[in-house]
Amino acid sequence: MPDLRDFLHETFRKAGGAMPFDQFMAMALYDPTFGYYMSGIEDVGGARGDFSTSATLSSGLAKAIAKWIAEEREHHEWEAPSSVIEVGAGNGALALEILKSFGWWKRRQIRYHIVDVSAPLRQKQQAALKSYPVEWHSSVSSALETTEGKALIFSNELVDAFPAKWLRWSEIEKCWLEIFVSFDCESGLGETFKPLPKGFPDYDYSALSLKEPACGQRVEIQPLFQRWLANLAENLQCGSLLTIDYGGRPHEMYHRHPGGTLRAYHRQERIEGGGVYQRFGKQDLTVDVNFGDLISWGEDFGLETVREESQSEFFERFGEGSDTMAQSGVGEAFRVLLQRRD
């Protein structure tokens, strides 16, 4: 097994001593050898999981999504077996409950696909779903190629795991500075701050328009997910996209979070501040999702915004309002966004 300290030393040396935070986050989560999702994660939920999701805590979300699938098939007037693509399927618990909820006869009406880059999680998914016909893909574009660009696509807590740029407001310079991560063999990981590149499209990210940010205020933006969504929209000829995640609008997300929403999870513990640099590859890193940006980007890419609502409202609409994941707190913290291309 390669040595982590040697890996970090060589990687930062090649990067010139420091790298943008989103590059560091991508490495910490997705490096083939040391990345959390590629080698460090043991499970989602349960005694061995670092974090839980709605899908691992109840069956209500699966039942609501199954009803959403049926509703969207009817909207699109699809009679032949329809393709469903789940992106980022965790340990397979959500897919299993969705497939179960259809029953053996109605299950014949759908073709279920999973997109996931995590080898450990794909193994858990394949074990959980061994009795069901499911096809796996490494990218959403390859999945859409298989379905000829026609599919119902959904994700639960996917966007929050996309590497994000981290920025800090400088009261002196009256601008946002990008956070870079540095590494020293003696002192370990640290931070430096640099101006955004000339011509950076800050108008694409509503968090950078916060009114009167306090000195040191931190925010996150997700250009990598923006590019991912553009690729999806380019390959989606007809279908629907359902996005479920925690987040909101910048004024909601950062009102009580001067340090930003970036945090880590390890053994069900929420870790903020300097703790996000500990346990490289052994803890999850995540951010709240700016749904205003998701809507704006989707419309730029030709996706119709059908509805944005709380998870509580989504559960109520599909008859699962009594589920624990629909209650105040978690039900309001999570947002559900439906976009379509007819």
For each residue, the residues with C-beta under 8 A, 3 or more apart:
1:
2: 6 7 33 34
3: 6 7
4: 7 8 34 280 281
5: 8 9 185
6: 2 3 9 10
7: 2 3 4 10 11 33 34
8: 4 5 11 12 183 189 280
9: 5 6 12 13 183 185
10: 6 7 13 14
11: 7 8 14 15 27 183
12: 8 9 15 17 18 19 182 183
13: 9 10 17
14: 10 11
15: 11 12 18 19 23
16:
17: 12 13 182 183
18: 12 15 180 181 182 192
19: 12 15 23 24 27 180 181
20: 23 24 165 178 179 180 181
21: 24 25 164 165 166 178 179 180 181
22: 25 26 163 164 165 166 223 224
23: 15 19 20 26 27 163
24: 19 20 21 27 28 181
25: 21 22 28 29 163 164 285
26: 22 23 29 30 163 224
27: 11 19 23 24 30 31 34 35
28: 24 25 31 34 35 36 280 281 285
29: 25 26 35 36 37 38 161 163 284 285
30: 26 27 35 36 37 38 117 163
31: 27 28 34 35 38 281
32: 35 38 39
33: 2 7 38 39
34: 2 4 7 27 28 31 38 39 40 280 281
35: 27 28 29 30 31 32 38 39 40 281
36: 28 29 30 39 40 41 281 282 283 284 285
37: 29 30 40 41 117 118 120 121 161
38: 29 30 31 32 33 34 35 117 118 119 120
39: 32 33 34 35 36 119 120 281
40: 34 35 36 37 281 282 283
41: 36 37 44 50 118 120 121 284
42: 48 49 50 120
43: 46 48 49 91 124
44: 41 49 51 52 53 56 90 91 93 121
45: 49 51 52 53 55 56 57 90 91 93
46: 43 49 52 56
47:
48: 42 43
49: 42 43 44 45 46 52 56 268
50: 41 42 265 266 267 268 283 284
51: 44 45 265 268 284
52: 44 45 46 49 56 57 268
53: 44 45 56 57 90 94 156 157
54: 57 58 60 61 156 157 244 311 325 330 334
55: 45 61 62 90 93 94 97 156
56: 44 45 46 49 52 53 90 91 93
57: 45 52 53 54 324 325
58: 54 61 323 324 325
59: 62 63 97 101 323
60: 54 63 64 315 320 323 324 325 326
61: 54 55 58 64 65 94 156 244 311 315 320 323 325
62: 55 59 65 66 94 96 97 98 100 101
63: 59 60 66 67 97 101 318 319 320
64: 60 61 67 68 314 315 317 318 319 320
65: 61 62 68 69 94 98 154 242
66: 62 63 69 70 98 101 102
67: 63 64 70 71 318 319
68: 64 65 71 72 154 242 318
69: 65 66 72 73 82 84 98 110 152
70: 66 67 73 74
71: 67 68 74 75
72: 68 69 75 76 152 239 240
73: 69 70 76 78 82 109 152
74: 70 71 77
75: 71 72 240 340
76: 72 73 82 238 239 240 342
77: 74
78: 73 82 150
79:
80:
81: 108 109 110 111
82: 69 73 76 78 109 110 111 151 152
83: 110 111 113 146 147 150 151 152
84: 69 110 111 112 113 151 152 153 154
85: 113 114 115 137 140 143 144 147 151 152 153 154
86: 89 94 95 98 112 113 114 115 153 154 155
87: 114 115 116 140 153 154 155 158
88: 115 116 155 156 157 158 161
89: 86 92 94 95 114 115 116 121 125
90: 44 45 53 55 56 93 94 121 125 156 157
91: 43 44 45 56 121 124 125 128
92: 89 95 96 121 124 125 126 127 128 129
93: 44 45 55 56 90 96 97 128
94: 53 55 61 62 65 86 89 90 97 98 156
95: 86 89 92 98 99 112 114 125 128 129 132 134
96: 62 92 93 99 100 128 129 132
97: 55 59 62 63 93 94 100 101
98: 62 65 66 69 86 94 95 101 102 112
99: 95 96 102 107 112 129 132 134
100: 62 96 97 103
101: 59 62 63 66 97 98
102: 66 98 99 106 107 109 110
103: 100 106 107
104: 107 108
105: 108
106: 102 103 109 110
107: 99 102 103 104 110 132
108: 81 104 105
109: 73 81 82 102 106
110: 69 81 82 83 84 102 106 107
111: 81 82 83 84 133 135 147
112: 84 86 95 98 99 132 133 134 135
113: 83 84 85 86 134 135 136 137 143 146 147 151
114: 85 86 87 89 95 122 125 134 135 136 137
115: 85 86 87 88 89 136 137 138 139 140 143
116: 87 88 89 121 122 125 136 138
117: 30 37 38 138
118: 37 38 41 121 122
119: 38 39 122 123
120: 37 38 39 41 42 123 124
121: 37 41 44 89 90 91 92 116 118 124 125
122: 114 116 118 119 125 126 136
123: 119 120 126 127
124: 43 91 92 120 121 127 128
125: 89 90 91 92 95 114 116 121 122 128 129 134 136
126: 92 122 123 129 130 134 136
127: 92 123 124 130
128: 91 92 93 95 96 124 125
129: 92 95 96 99 125 126 132 134
130: 126 127
131:
132: 95 96 99 107 112 129
133: 111 112
134: 95 99 112 113 114 125 126 129
135: 111 112 113 114 143 146
136: 113 114 115 116 122 125 126
137: 85 113 114 115 140 142 143 146
138: 115 116 117 142
139: 115 142 143
140: 85 87 115 137 143 144 153 228 231 232 235
141: 144 145 231 232 235
142: 137 138 139 145 146
143: 85 113 115 135 137 139 140 146 147 151
144: 85 140 141 147 148 149 151 232 235 236
145: 141 142 148 149 235
146: 83 113 135 137 142 143
147: 83 85 111 113 143 144 150 151
148: 144 145 237
149: 144 145 235 236 237 238 239
150: 78 83 147 237 238 239
151: 82 83 84 85 113 143 144 147 236 239
152: 69 72 73 82 83 84 85 239 240 242
153: 84 85 86 87 140 232 236 239 240 241 242
154: 65 68 84 85 86 87 241 242 243 244
155: 86 87 88 158 159 242 243 244 245
156: 53 54 55 61 88 90 94 244 245
157: 53 54 88 90 160 161 244 245 246
158: 87 88 155 161 162 243 245
159: 155 162 222 225 243 245 247 289 294
160: 157 245 246 247 286 287 288 289
161: 29 37 88 157 158 284 285 286
162: 158 159 222 224 225 228
163: 22 23 25 26 29 30 222 224
164: 21 22 25 220 221 222 224 262 287
165: 20 21 22 178 179 220 221 222 223
166: 21 22 178 179 218 219 220 260 262
167: 176 177 178 179 196 207 208 218 219 220 221
168: 176 177 179 193 216 217 218
169: 175 176 177 213 214 215 216 217 218 219
170: 173 174 175 176 177 193 215
171: 174 214 215 216
172:
173: 170 177 195
174: 170 171
175: 169 170 195 196
176: 167 168 169 170 196 202 208 219
177: 167 168 169 170 173 193 194 195 196
178: 20 21 165 166 167 193 194 195 196
179: 20 21 165 166 167 168 191 192 193 218
180: 18 19 20 21 191 192 193 194
181: 18 19 20 21 24 189 190 191 277
182: 12 17 18 189 190 191 192
183: 8 9 11 12 17 188 189 190
184: 187 188 190
185: 5 9
186:
187: 184 190
188: 183 184 277
189: 8 181 182 183 277 280
190: 181 182 183 184 187
191: 179 180 181 182
192: 18 179 180 182
193: 168 170 177 178 179 180
194: 177 178 180
195: 173 175 177 178
196: 167 175 176 177 178 200 202
197: 200
198:
199:
200: 196 197
201: 204 205
202: 176 196 205 208
203:
204: 201 223 226 293 296 297
205: 201 202 208 221 223 290 293
206: 209 249 250 290 292 293 296
207: 167 210 219 220 221 250 253 254 290 293
208: 167 176 202 205 219 221
209: 206 250
210: 207 213 217 219 250 251 254
211: 251
212:
213: 169 210 217 219 254
214: 169 171 217 258
215: 169 170 171
216: 168 169 171 258
217: 168 169 210 213 214 254 258 260
218: 166 167 168 169 179 258 259 260 262
219: 166 167 169 176 207 208 210 213 250 254 260
220: 164 165 166 167 207 260 261 262 287 288 290
221: 164 165 167 205 207 208 290 293
222: 159 162 163 164 165 225 226 287 289 290 293
223: 22 165 204 205 226 227
224: 22 26 162 163 164 227 228
225: 159 162 222 228 229 294
226: 204 222 223 229 230 293 297
227: 223 224 230 231
228: 140 162 224 225 231 232
229: 225 226 232 233 294 297 298 301
230: 226 227 233 234 297 301
231: 140 141 227 228 234 235
232: 140 141 144 153 228 229 235 236 241
233: 229 230 236 298 301 302 303 341
234: 230 231 301
235: 140 141 144 145 149 231 232
236: 144 149 151 153 232 233 239 241 303 341
237: 148 149 150 341
238: 76 149 150 341 342
239: 72 76 149 150 151 152 153 236 340 341
240: 72 75 76 152 153 306 338 339 340 341
241: 153 154 232 236 298 303 337 338 339 340
242: 65 68 152 153 154 155 336 337 338
243: 154 155 158 159 289 294 336 337 339
244: 54 61 154 155 156 157 311 314 334 335 336 337
245: 155 156 157 158 159 160 289 334 335
246: 157 160 288 289 333 334 335
247: 159 160 253 261 288 289 290 291 335
248: 252 253 288 290 291 335
249: 206 252 253 290 291 292
250: 206 207 209 210 219 253 254 290 292
251: 210 211 254 255
252: 248 249 255
253: 207 247 248 249 250 257 261 288 290
254: 207 210 213 217 219 250 251 257 258 260 261
255: 251 252
256:
257: 253 254 260 261
258: 214 216 217 218 254
259: 218 262 272 273
260: 166 217 218 219 220 254 257 287
261: 220 247 253 254 257 287 288
262: 164 166 218 220 259 272 276 285 286 287
263: 270 271 272 276 285 286 287
264: 270 271 272 275 276 278 279 283 284 285 286
265: 50 51 268 269 270 271 283 284 286
266: 50 269 271 279 282 283 284
267: 50
268: 49 50 51 52 265
269: 265 266
270: 263 264 265
271: 263 264 265 266 275 276 278 283
272: 259 262 263 264 275 276
273: 259 276
274: 277 278
275: 264 271 272 278
276: 262 263 264 271 272 273 285
277: 181 188 189 274 280
278: 264 271 274 275 283
279: 264 266 282 283
280: 4 8 28 34 189 277
281: 4 28 31 34 35 36 39 40
282: 36 40 266 279
283: 36 40 50 264 265 266 271 278 279
284: 29 36 41 50 51 161 264 265 266
285: 25 28 29 36 161 262 263 264 276
286: 160 161 262 263 264 265
287: 160 164 220 222 260 261 262 263
288: 160 220 246 247 248 253 261
289: 159 160 222 243 245 246 247 294 335
290: 205 206 207 220 221 222 247 248 249 250 253 293 294
291: 247 248 249 294 295 308 335 337
292: 206 249 250 295 296
293: 204 205 206 207 221 222 226 290 296 297
294: 159 225 229 243 289 290 291 297 298 337
295: 291 292 298 299 305 308 337 339
296: 204 206 292 293 299 300
297: 204 226 229 230 293 294 300 301
298: 229 233 241 294 295 301 303 305 339
299: 295 296 302 303 304 305
300: 296 297
301: 229 230 233 234 297 298
302: 233 299 341
303: 233 236 241 298 299 339 340 341
304: 299 339 340 341 342
305: 295 298 299 308 337 338 339
306: 240 338 339 340
307: 336 337 338
308: 291 295 305 335 336 337 338
309: 313 314 317 335 336
310: 313 314 331 332 334 335 336
311: 54 61 244 314 315 325 326 330 331 332 333 334 335 336
312: 315 316 321 326 327 328 331 332
313: 309 310 316 317 336
314: 64 244 309 310 311 317 318 336
315: 60 61 64 311 312 318 320 321 323 325 326 331
316: 312 313 319 320 321 326
317: 64 309 313 314
318: 63 64 67 68 314 315
319: 63 64 67 316
320: 60 61 63 64 315 316 323 326
321: 312 315 316 326
322: 326
323: 58 59 60 61 315 320 326 327
324: 57 58 60 327 330
325: 54 57 58 60 61 311 315 330 331
326: 60 311 312 315 316 320 321 322 323 331
327: 312 323 324 330 331
328: 312 331 332
329: 332 333
330: 54 311 324 325 327 333 334
331: 310 311 312 315 325 326 327 328 334
332: 310 311 312 328 329
333: 246 311 329 330
334: 54 244 245 246 310 311 330 331
335: 244 245 246 247 248 289 291 308 309 310 311
336: 242 243 244 307 308 309 310 311 313 314
337: 241 242 243 244 291 294 295 305 307 308
338: 240 241 242 305 306 307 308
339: 240 241 243 295 298 303 304 305 306
340: 75 239 240 241 303 304 306
341: 233 236 237 238 239 240 302 303 304
342: 76 238 304
